[in-house]
Amino acid sequence: MKNSDEILEICIRSEERLKTIFNRVNRIEGHLSTLNGKVAEHEKFKIQIKSYWIVISVLTPLLITLFINFM
């Protein structure tokens, strides 16, 4: 009888550990999805900055040239 009780106790502990592991994995997955959203937003912001930088770097010499020519 004692041996079966020990086996049952081990099974119960294993099940509780498994539930704990699944809960932790679910929390980690939620956190990772949040981080992935932030990374995507950051990449979008970097693309916008690069686009503005290209426009500014092209327009600045043109504006300086036009300003000097019309003075």
Number of C-alpha atoms within 10 A of each C-alpha: 5 7 8 9 10 11 11 12 12 12 12 12 12 12 12 12 12 12 12 12 12 12 12 12 12 12 11 12 12 12 11 12 11 11 12 12 11 12 12 11 11 12 12 11 12 12 11 12 12 11 12 12 12 11 11 12 11 11 12 11 11 12 11 10 11 11 10 9 8 6 5
